[in-house]
Amino acid sequence: MTEETLTDDLLGLLRSVDTPTVCNAIEVAQGKRGFNRFTRGTMHHSKPGDPAVVGFARTARISGLAPPSEAGDVIRARRMEYFRAMARGAAPSVAVIEDVDYPNCIAGWWGEVHVAVHKGLGLKGAVTNGVMRDLDVIDEGFPILAGSIGPSHGYVHVVDLGTEANIMGMRVAQGELVHADRHGAIVIPDDVILHLQDAIETVVKSEAIVLGPARAPGFDIDTLEDVWAKFEAART
């Protein structure tokens, strides 16, 4: 997928809807149920009211439970190369960082300093199975979806760059399009992107078949039976 494929109109639409809606829309675009490229379990969101994070993945893996075995100059050089990698690539971008210590992560990679740095480099947010911290002082406009919250940075260091990341069961390759909010994160397959706007509109319209009557005065089981049959016919 390229920047040209993600039009401004589609980007705006994706940012305006929640991740479950996009998840449903992918199944509409694919014409079947069973889409499974999403995170598992309950994750923590740094700013639950923020719009969805949408961007091309900039991937890396970190560790912090134990000191690195490599020389200090190697670790420092790799960290700077990490920042260079985060600054490159298609826009908009989102950092997708796997902590290889999961589920025993202690390293708060996402805190006040790294949020400011990544935001300054142009990234739109972060998704990680690891730790975030400094929640009261991190910059606005850079949502983080994390596996846990904690106080320490541990022995945090970058393990590798640009490799596939596993975030709570969701595997993400460098450059894939990610959508995330407080519900979790998904990878949007390349082959649905051209159909996604129509699919989102279909999801919204089909749900309205039930939601309108259900929220109206006089709703009862007879009304439900009628509208549910229409809903079943309209949805994937």
Backbone bond lengths (Angstrom), bond angles and torsions (degrees), N, CA, C in turn:
res aa  C-N    CA-C-N  psi(-1)  N-CA   C-N-CA  omega(-1)  CA-C   N-CA-C  phi
1 M - - - 1.457 - - 1.524 109.71 -
2 T 1.321 115.88 148.03 1.455 120.65 -177.77 1.512 110.71 -125.25
3 E 1.334 115.13 169.22 1.455 120.61 176.42 1.523 111.15 -58.39
4 E 1.350 116.48 -36.33 1.456 120.52 -177.46 1.529 111.73 -66.20
5 T 1.338 116.86 -30.10 1.459 120.77 -179.23 1.518 111.44 -69.20
6 L 1.315 116.69 -35.83 1.461 122.32 -179.70 1.526 108.32 -87.86
7 T 1.321 117.09 91.19 1.463 121.17 -177.72 1.521 110.93 -70.36
8 D 1.319 115.98 162.14 1.467 120.43 177.83 1.523 111.31 -60.14
9 D 1.334 116.32 -39.52 1.471 120.05 179.99 1.521 111.10 -63.58
10 L 1.332 116.58 -45.52 1.458 119.52 -179.91 1.520 110.67 -67.44
11 L 1.319 117.20 -40.80 1.463 120.24 178.36 1.523 110.51 -59.23
12 G 1.328 117.25 -45.41 1.451 120.79 178.35 1.517 111.96 -61.36
13 L 1.330 116.31 -41.28 1.464 120.12 178.49 1.522 110.75 -64.26
14 L 1.324 117.48 -44.72 1.466 120.86 -179.41 1.524 111.81 -62.29
15 R 1.299 116.88 -36.66 1.461 120.05 179.10 1.529 112.13 -71.81
16 S 1.332 116.72 -20.60 1.462 120.29 -175.43 1.521 113.45 -91.21
17 V 1.335 117.89 -13.16 1.463 120.54 -178.40 1.520 110.18 -113.76
18 D 1.329 115.53 158.62 1.461 118.56 -177.83 1.524 111.37 -83.14
19 T 1.321 115.06 167.36 1.455 120.89 -175.64 1.528 113.07 -65.95
20 P 1.349 120.26 -37.46 1.458 118.70 174.71 1.530 113.34 -59.03
21 T 1.337 117.51 -36.88 1.466 120.29 177.87 1.521 110.62 -63.35
22 V 1.321 117.12 -43.22 1.470 120.43 179.07 1.529 110.24 -66.56
23 C 1.318 116.36 -38.35 1.468 120.72 177.56 1.529 110.17 -59.80
24 N 1.334 116.48 -45.50 1.466 120.46 176.71 1.530 111.49 -63.61
25 A 1.328 115.77 -40.56 1.462 120.30 -177.44 1.522 111.56 -65.10
26 I 1.323 117.56 -34.57 1.467 120.27 177.28 1.525 110.01 -61.24
27 E 1.338 116.76 -41.55 1.462 119.55 177.91 1.529 111.37 -65.41
28 V 1.335 117.25 -36.87 1.464 120.29 175.08 1.527 110.03 -61.78
29 A 1.334 116.29 -46.47 1.468 120.33 -179.47 1.525 111.63 -63.60
30 Q 1.340 116.69 -34.91 1.465 120.48 -179.93 1.529 112.26 -83.09
31 G 1.337 116.27 -14.42 1.457 120.58 179.24 1.509 114.95 73.49
32 K 1.332 117.28 22.92 1.466 120.53 -179.35 1.529 109.62 -163.44
33 R 1.300 115.72 160.58 1.460 120.82 172.72 1.525 109.98 -88.10
34 G 1.331 115.91 168.10 1.454 119.70 176.45 1.517 114.63 113.55
35 F 1.341 118.12 0.26 1.470 119.44 175.88 1.527 109.03 -57.48
36 N 1.336 117.31 131.08 1.468 119.21 -172.83 1.525 115.38 -134.89
37 R 1.316 117.49 17.97 1.467 118.57 -178.48 1.532 109.48 -92.27
38 F 1.325 114.94 68.75 1.462 121.27 -178.81 1.525 109.69 -140.33
39 T 1.324 116.08 161.48 1.458 121.73 178.10 1.523 110.38 -72.48
40 R 1.329 114.97 151.52 1.459 121.86 176.50 1.521 109.95 -108.93
41 G 1.328 116.00 150.52 1.460 120.14 176.35 1.519 112.28 82.51
42 T 1.318 115.08 175.03 1.463 121.82 -178.92 1.522 110.23 -89.68
43 M 1.332 115.99 125.15 1.453 121.24 178.14 1.529 109.60 -108.40
44 H 1.327 116.40 169.11 1.466 122.45 -178.23 1.521 109.64 -108.71
45 H 1.328 115.97 135.19 1.458 121.94 -179.28 1.527 108.67 -111.06
46 S 1.330 116.24 133.03 1.473 120.04 -176.82 1.517 112.64 -69.61
47 K 1.319 117.76 -32.82 1.466 122.90 -177.93 1.526 108.22 -140.01
48 P 1.327 118.80 81.36 1.464 121.51 -170.65 1.523 115.46 -56.16
49 G 1.308 119.41 -24.43 1.457 120.64 -179.65 1.516 114.68 -86.26
50 D 1.320 118.04 -4.46 1.460 121.29 -177.41 1.531 111.70 -69.95
51 P 1.344 116.83 154.58 1.469 119.80 174.21 1.525 110.83 -62.02
52 A 1.311 115.61 162.88 1.460 120.67 179.24 1.523 111.36 -60.28
53 V 1.317 115.04 148.01 1.462 122.09 172.47 1.521 108.03 -87.47
54 V 1.319 116.96 127.36 1.465 122.20 178.84 1.524 107.45 -131.40
55 G 1.320 117.19 125.49 1.453 118.31 178.94 1.511 113.09 -177.82
56 F 1.325 114.65 165.95 1.460 122.02 176.64 1.526 109.05 -80.94
57 A 1.315 116.15 132.93 1.459 121.82 -171.84 1.523 112.42 -69.18
58 R 1.326 114.58 131.40 1.457 122.78 166.48 1.521 105.91 -110.32
59 T 1.311 117.88 106.08 1.455 122.09 -168.15 1.521 113.61 -97.92
60 A 1.325 114.45 151.55 1.460 122.03 173.32 1.522 108.16 -163.81
61 R 1.339 115.14 165.31 1.462 120.53 175.44 1.530 108.38 -126.37
62 I 1.327 114.79 141.69 1.460 121.01 -179.43 1.531 109.55 -128.54
63 S 1.344 114.62 169.18 1.457 121.36 174.42 1.526 107.66 -150.07
64 G 1.319 116.76 153.46 1.459 118.84 179.92 1.511 114.86 -155.28
65 L 1.327 116.37 2.53 1.457 119.80 -176.83 1.524 111.92 -73.07
66 A 1.329 116.03 -31.02 1.468 121.22 -179.36 1.524 108.87 -135.79
67 P 1.345 117.77 157.16 1.470 119.92 178.56 1.525 111.09 -61.26
68 P 1.343 117.83 147.59 1.468 119.79 177.31 1.521 111.06 -66.45
69 S 1.322 115.83 150.08 1.467 120.58 179.68 1.524 111.87 -89.41
70 E 1.333 117.61 -14.29 1.455 121.56 -178.92 1.531 111.00 -84.15
71 A 1.323 115.78 164.97 1.464 121.34 -179.44 1.525 110.74 -65.89
72 G 1.325 115.50 151.64 1.457 121.55 -177.64 1.507 113.67 -58.37
73 D 1.343 117.39 -39.16 1.464 118.91 -179.32 1.525 111.65 -68.15
74 V 1.327 117.00 -31.09 1.463 120.97 176.54 1.524 109.98 -67.33
75 I 1.313 116.44 -44.05 1.469 121.66 -179.90 1.521 110.39 -64.32
76 R 1.330 116.99 -43.52 1.468 120.36 179.97 1.531 111.70 -65.49
77 A 1.324 116.38 -40.60 1.467 120.01 179.41 1.525 110.92 -65.49
78 R 1.333 115.75 -39.28 1.468 118.47 179.61 1.520 111.07 -67.75
79 R 1.325 117.62 -35.05 1.462 119.60 178.38 1.531 110.24 -64.05
80 M 1.318 117.49 -41.65 1.460 118.95 179.38 1.529 110.89 -68.62
81 E 1.333 117.25 -35.58 1.459 119.89 175.10 1.527 110.36 -65.89
82 Y 1.332 116.31 -33.29 1.472 120.02 174.19 1.529 110.25 -58.30
83 F 1.321 117.38 -47.87 1.462 119.86 179.75 1.531 111.36 -62.63
84 R 1.330 117.10 -39.42 1.463 119.72 176.58 1.526 110.76 -61.60
85 A 1.331 116.49 -42.12 1.465 120.79 179.70 1.517 111.33 -64.92
86 M 1.332 116.92 -38.74 1.458 120.33 178.93 1.533 110.75 -64.02
87 A 1.331 116.99 -32.35 1.463 121.87 -176.74 1.529 112.94 -80.52
88 R 1.362 116.58 -13.92 1.462 120.58 -178.30 1.519 110.98 -94.24
89 G 1.322 115.72 172.21 1.449 121.35 169.53 1.514 114.41 95.06
90 A 1.340 113.95 178.81 1.458 121.48 -176.51 1.515 111.38 -65.29
91 A 1.325 115.46 148.10 1.460 122.17 177.29 1.527 108.85 -114.77
92 P 1.354 116.34 150.85 1.465 128.26 -3.09 1.528 110.33 -71.97
93 S 1.318 115.93 157.27 1.452 120.27 -177.76 1.518 111.01 -127.83
94 V 1.319 115.05 154.86 1.460 122.25 177.64 1.523 108.09 -134.23
95 A 1.320 116.60 136.66 1.463 121.10 177.36 1.527 109.19 -77.40
96 V 1.319 116.29 126.55 1.466 121.85 177.49 1.521 106.52 -120.09
97 I 1.331 115.65 103.86 1.464 120.89 -167.91 1.524 110.53 -119.82
98 E 1.313 115.78 116.50 1.463 120.82 176.73 1.519 110.16 -89.85
99 D 1.326 116.75 129.18 1.462 122.04 169.97 1.518 107.10 -92.91
100 V 1.334 116.86 114.30 1.458 121.09 -174.00 1.528 111.91 -71.46
101 D 1.329 118.14 -8.72 1.463 121.29 177.43 1.528 112.83 -81.86
102 Y 1.326 117.25 -5.64 1.465 120.65 -177.88 1.535 110.77 -54.03
103 P 1.333 119.59 134.95 1.471 128.58 10.21 1.529 114.88 -93.67
104 N 1.329 117.55 17.57 1.471 120.89 -177.53 1.527 111.87 -106.42
105 C 1.331 116.93 35.54 1.466 121.48 -176.09 1.534 111.05 -67.53
106 I 1.336 115.26 138.79 1.468 120.56 174.05 1.526 112.11 -129.51
107 A 1.333 117.30 -8.76 1.468 120.83 -168.56 1.527 111.51 -90.24
108 G 1.337 116.13 108.94 1.459 121.18 179.30 1.523 111.70 -78.51
109 W 1.319 116.20 74.25 1.467 121.66 179.29 1.522 110.28 -61.48
110 W 1.329 115.81 -34.48 1.461 120.74 -176.41 1.515 110.38 -99.03
111 G 1.347 114.87 97.44 1.450 122.91 176.66 1.520 109.48 -138.24
112 E 1.306 116.58 -163.12 1.465 121.14 -173.33 1.529 112.60 -56.84
113 V 1.336 117.48 -46.44 1.467 120.98 -175.27 1.524 111.49 -68.59
114 H 1.329 117.65 -51.42 1.458 119.58 -176.40 1.522 112.83 -68.41
115 V 1.327 117.74 -32.51 1.461 118.96 175.16 1.523 109.73 -62.68
116 A 1.331 116.79 -46.96 1.472 120.31 179.70 1.527 111.35 -61.25
117 V 1.318 117.18 -41.76 1.466 121.28 -178.55 1.531 110.96 -66.50
118 H 1.324 117.03 -49.75 1.465 120.11 -178.26 1.528 111.50 -65.39
119 K 1.319 116.46 -40.33 1.468 119.12 176.52 1.523 110.22 -62.69
120 G 1.335 116.66 -41.80 1.454 120.73 178.80 1.515 112.87 -63.57
121 L 1.333 117.04 -29.62 1.468 121.84 178.39 1.526 112.09 -81.14
122 G 1.330 116.88 -3.72 1.456 120.21 173.72 1.517 116.20 104.36
123 L 1.332 118.24 -2.08 1.455 119.69 178.97 1.523 110.34 -72.46
124 K 1.333 116.20 154.54 1.464 121.40 -173.24 1.518 114.11 -102.19
125 G 1.318 118.21 -6.99 1.450 121.25 -179.41 1.513 109.89 165.16
126 A 1.342 115.47 -174.30 1.457 120.32 -176.90 1.519 110.58 -144.17
127 V 1.330 114.92 147.05 1.462 123.00 173.90 1.522 107.00 -128.33
128 T 1.336 117.17 129.12 1.457 120.95 -177.05 1.524 110.37 -151.07
129 N 1.320 116.15 152.47 1.451 119.93 169.73 1.522 110.77 -88.93
130 G 1.328 116.54 -0.47 1.451 122.62 -176.37 1.513 113.88 -93.17
131 V 1.333 114.90 -149.75 1.463 122.72 -167.32 1.526 111.41 -106.60
132 M 1.331 115.72 142.92 1.468 121.04 167.72 1.522 108.46 -122.18
133 R 1.337 115.37 157.89 1.464 121.04 -178.88 1.533 109.42 -152.07
134 D 1.333 116.72 -174.19 1.479 122.13 179.62 1.528 111.79 58.56
135 L 1.323 117.34 36.36 1.454 120.84 -171.24 1.522 113.61 -61.52
136 D 1.319 118.00 -28.34 1.469 120.34 -177.48 1.526 112.97 -82.00
137 V 1.322 117.59 -12.63 1.469 119.13 -173.67 1.528 114.21 -125.41
138 I 1.319 118.27 -2.86 1.465 118.75 178.97 1.525 110.23 -69.04
139 D 1.332 116.04 153.27 1.460 121.87 -176.91 1.521 111.94 -63.00
140 E 1.326 115.10 147.94 1.452 121.23 172.25 1.537 109.06 -71.96
141 G 1.326 115.47 158.94 1.455 119.60 174.48 1.508 115.31 79.41
142 F 1.333 117.16 17.63 1.465 120.83 175.72 1.527 107.63 -141.87
143 P 1.332 117.71 80.85 1.465 120.24 -178.21 1.525 111.98 -67.65
144 I 1.316 115.26 145.02 1.463 122.37 176.16 1.516 108.57 -123.22
145 L 1.316 116.23 131.36 1.454 122.64 171.81 1.522 106.24 -111.70
146 A 1.340 115.88 115.23 1.461 120.30 -170.47 1.518 112.01 -128.05
147 G 1.333 114.34 160.50 1.452 119.66 178.13 1.508 113.63 -76.29
148 S 1.348 116.90 -26.35 1.458 120.21 -178.87 1.528 110.63 -160.58
149 I 1.319 114.74 172.08 1.466 123.45 177.55 1.525 107.46 -121.60
150 G 1.330 117.19 137.13 1.459 119.56 179.89 1.511 111.86 -158.62
151 P 1.353 117.76 173.68 1.459 120.83 -174.42 1.517 115.77 -97.14
152 S 1.333 119.23 -16.28 1.471 121.13 -166.73 1.521 112.96 -111.39
153 H 1.351 114.71 158.77 1.467 119.37 170.98 1.528 111.96 -98.94
154 G 1.333 116.57 -7.80 1.458 119.82 179.38 1.518 111.93 56.54
155 Y 1.320 116.08 -140.79 1.473 122.63 176.82 1.529 109.56 -104.17
156 V 1.311 116.88 41.02 1.458 120.21 -167.04 1.528 112.85 -59.76
157 H 1.330 115.10 134.94 1.458 122.00 177.35 1.520 108.83 -155.17
158 V 1.330 115.91 156.26 1.458 121.68 179.38 1.529 108.95 -80.43
159 V 1.322 116.09 131.05 1.460 121.88 179.44 1.523 110.85 -90.81
160 D 1.341 116.66 -49.59 1.462 120.23 177.28 1.519 109.95 -159.49
161 L 1.339 115.40 169.16 1.466 122.58 -173.42 1.527 111.17 -126.52
162 G 1.331 116.06 144.65 1.445 120.69 170.54 1.513 115.63 73.48
163 T 1.335 117.70 4.25 1.458 121.24 178.78 1.525 109.88 -87.24
164 E 1.331 116.68 166.85 1.454 120.19 177.02 1.524 109.55 -62.02
165 A 1.331 115.85 136.74 1.459 121.70 178.83 1.522 109.43 -110.38
166 N 1.326 115.69 140.82 1.462 121.50 176.09 1.521 107.85 -109.92
167 I 1.332 115.81 109.38 1.459 121.40 -178.21 1.522 108.42 -112.96
168 M 1.321 116.41 100.97 1.463 121.99 177.64 1.527 111.43 52.25
169 G 1.326 116.35 44.69 1.448 121.43 178.26 1.520 115.12 88.85
170 M 1.315 117.83 -7.99 1.465 122.50 178.00 1.524 108.64 -97.38
171 R 1.324 116.11 117.09 1.462 120.18 179.41 1.525 109.44 -91.94
172 V 1.323 115.57 131.99 1.466 121.54 -174.60 1.521 109.20 -130.67
173 A 1.322 116.44 126.54 1.459 121.41 174.95 1.519 109.94 -95.04
174 Q 1.305 115.21 155.25 1.465 120.89 176.39 1.526 110.56 -52.48
175 G 1.337 116.76 129.62 1.448 121.23 175.11 1.510 115.75 90.24
176 E 1.332 118.65 -7.28 1.458 119.71 178.68 1.532 110.23 -75.02
177 L 1.330 115.71 152.51 1.453 121.60 -176.49 1.525 110.24 -85.63
178 V 1.334 115.70 126.67 1.460 122.51 -175.77 1.522 109.93 -117.15
179 H 1.318 115.84 141.20 1.467 123.16 173.94 1.522 106.78 -125.03
180 A 1.335 117.52 130.01 1.461 119.69 -176.13 1.521 111.08 -148.02
181 D 1.329 115.00 143.04 1.464 121.57 170.31 1.524 107.31 -149.98
182 R 1.320 118.67 -161.24 1.462 120.14 -173.98 1.528 113.56 -68.12
183 H 1.341 118.12 -11.12 1.455 120.76 177.21 1.516 112.47 -81.08
184 G 1.334 116.87 -23.99 1.451 122.08 -174.98 1.514 110.23 141.18
185 A 1.321 116.11 -163.03 1.468 120.68 -177.34 1.514 109.71 -133.53
186 I 1.335 115.48 153.53 1.463 122.25 175.65 1.517 109.19 -135.87
187 V 1.332 115.33 158.03 1.462 122.45 169.65 1.520 107.47 -102.29
188 I 1.324 117.11 125.17 1.463 121.81 178.70 1.529 108.60 -86.57
189 P 1.331 118.13 116.28 1.471 120.20 -178.19 1.531 111.63 -62.92
190 D 1.306 116.21 143.89 1.464 121.25 -179.67 1.527 112.46 -57.03
191 D 1.344 116.30 -36.45 1.456 118.77 -171.71 1.526 114.28 -77.12
192 V 1.337 118.14 -3.53 1.469 119.21 178.17 1.523 112.56 -107.15
193 I 1.305 117.43 -8.77 1.456 120.37 -169.39 1.531 112.41 -59.01
194 L 1.313 117.88 -39.28 1.458 120.86 -177.74 1.530 112.12 -70.69
195 H 1.326 116.42 -18.49 1.468 121.16 -177.80 1.531 112.44 -106.18
196 L 1.329 116.75 0.49 1.463 119.81 -168.46 1.523 113.01 -70.44
197 Q 1.319 117.84 -37.44 1.464 119.34 -179.25 1.527 110.60 -62.12
198 D 1.322 117.37 -47.32 1.462 120.62 177.54 1.519 110.99 -62.39
199 A 1.320 116.67 -37.81 1.464 120.65 -178.43 1.526 111.32 -67.11
200 I 1.330 117.37 -40.84 1.463 120.45 177.16 1.529 110.12 -62.38
201 E 1.313 116.78 -43.36 1.463 120.32 178.39 1.527 111.07 -62.29
202 T 1.332 117.06 -36.63 1.461 121.17 177.26 1.523 111.25 -64.76
203 V 1.329 117.20 -42.73 1.464 121.60 178.39 1.523 110.79 -60.26
204 V 1.320 116.46 -47.93 1.460 120.68 -178.46 1.527 111.15 -62.37
205 K 1.324 116.93 -43.74 1.470 120.78 -179.21 1.527 111.48 -66.82
206 S 1.324 117.76 -41.42 1.468 120.09 -178.36 1.525 111.12 -67.76
207 E 1.334 118.00 -39.26 1.459 120.26 178.08 1.522 111.80 -66.95
208 A 1.330 116.27 -31.24 1.466 120.35 178.97 1.527 111.78 -64.64
209 I 1.331 117.11 -23.45 1.461 120.81 178.06 1.524 110.69 -58.79
210 V 1.326 116.30 -37.16 1.466 121.10 178.99 1.525 111.79 -94.17
211 L 1.308 116.85 -42.09 1.461 120.12 -172.54 1.529 112.62 -62.78
212 G 1.331 116.61 -40.97 1.464 118.95 -179.58 1.513 112.38 -59.15
213 P 1.316 118.46 -57.80 1.462 120.02 178.66 1.532 113.65 -62.04
214 A 1.337 117.57 -39.12 1.468 120.24 -177.67 1.518 112.08 -62.27
215 R 1.326 116.98 -29.53 1.461 121.29 -178.43 1.532 112.93 -94.92
216 A 1.325 116.38 -0.54 1.461 120.64 -177.35 1.535 110.30 -94.07
217 P 1.328 117.36 153.23 1.466 120.64 175.85 1.527 110.83 -60.27
218 G 1.318 116.40 145.47 1.454 121.12 176.30 1.517 114.78 85.33
219 F 1.314 117.85 4.84 1.464 120.20 178.75 1.532 109.71 -62.88
220 D 1.341 116.02 133.79 1.459 119.64 178.57 1.525 109.39 -147.43
221 I 1.320 116.44 -177.61 1.457 120.67 -175.00 1.522 111.88 -64.99
222 D 1.323 117.54 -33.56 1.460 119.81 178.53 1.529 110.99 -64.88
223 T 1.345 115.29 -42.03 1.464 119.50 177.03 1.520 110.34 -63.97
224 L 1.322 115.78 -41.14 1.461 119.77 179.98 1.529 111.46 -60.57
225 E 1.319 116.70 -44.91 1.467 119.60 -179.74 1.521 111.28 -58.71
226 D 1.326 116.32 -38.33 1.462 120.52 -179.84 1.518 111.83 -69.50
227 V 1.340 115.54 -50.79 1.467 117.98 -175.56 1.522 111.81 -73.49
228 W 1.347 117.40 -29.14 1.464 118.35 -179.19 1.520 111.28 -67.64
229 A 1.329 117.02 -35.82 1.459 119.14 176.80 1.523 110.94 -62.23
230 K 1.329 116.70 -39.47 1.462 120.43 177.32 1.536 110.63 -68.23
231 F 1.324 116.35 -37.59 1.462 121.36 178.49 1.533 110.77 -64.16
232 E 1.322 116.80 -45.44 1.462 120.81 179.00 1.537 111.11 -60.07
233 A 1.328 116.10 -37.91 1.462 119.90 -179.19 1.524 112.03 -70.29
234 A 1.333 116.32 -26.38 1.473 120.48 -174.93 1.518 113.65 -91.37
235 R 1.331 117.35 -22.98 1.464 118.57 -172.30 1.515 111.67 -96.92
236 T 1.359 114.90 166.44 1.467 120.97 177.53 1.519 109.82 -83.89
